[in-house]
Amino acid sequence: YASYLRSFALEAELRGPWASVGKTDRIQGWKLHISTIPGEAIQLLNCIIPCLLRHKVPCFKIARDTMTLGYLNEGELGRTQIGKFMT
């Protein structure tokens, strides 16, 4: 999914299982975790990323690829990561 971000003119930094866009200096705040399955991930990105850009959300991260999303959903990357496709 990291390479798909280029279709929105976004460059991602790959960090572990994540493709991160932007940075923040906030120490504390709210996070929204979004879940999906591999077959619906691109459709989800097509809905959410334009909204993030329109509202000038400074940063977000997504699973770097389909295999990573599968690992996240199956709990292979830890119980606390289950269901986290996008943050």
KALIN-V742752 format. One record per backbone hydrogen bond with DSSP energy under -0.5 kcal/mol. CO is the residue of the C=O (numbers start at 1). NH is the residue of the N-H. E is the energy in kcal/mol with one decimal. If there is no record, write none. Layout:
# KALIN-V742752
((CO/NH/E) (CO/NH/E))
This chain:
# KALIN-V742752
((1/5/-1.0) (2/5/-0.7) (3/6/-1.2) (4/7/-1.6) (5/8/-1.9) (5/10/-1.7) (6/9/-2.0) (12/14/-0.6) (13/15/-0.5) (13/20/-3.0) (15/18/-2.2) (17/64/-2.7) (18/15/-2.6) (18/20/-0.6) (19/62/-1.9) (20/13/-2.9) (21/60/-1.9) (34/85/-2.5) (34/86/-1.9) (37/40/-2.0) (37/41/-0.7) (38/41/-0.8) (40/44/-2.1) (41/45/-2.5) (42/46/-2.5) (43/47/-1.1) (44/47/-0.6) (44/48/-2.7) (45/49/-2.2) (47/51/-0.6) (48/52/-2.4) (49/53/-2.6) (50/54/-2.5) (51/55/-1.9) (52/57/-2.6) (53/56/-1.3) (60/21/-3.0) (61/87/-2.5) (62/19/-2.8) (64/2/-2.1) (65/69/-2.1) (66/70/-2.1) (67/71/-2.2) (68/72/-2.8) (69/73/-2.6) (70/74/-1.9) (71/75/-0.7) (71/76/-2.0) (71/77/-0.7) (72/75/-1.1) (75/78/-1.5) (78/81/-1.6) (79/82/-1.1) (81/84/-2.0) (83/85/-1.0) (85/63/-1.7) (86/34/-3.0) (87/32/-0.5))
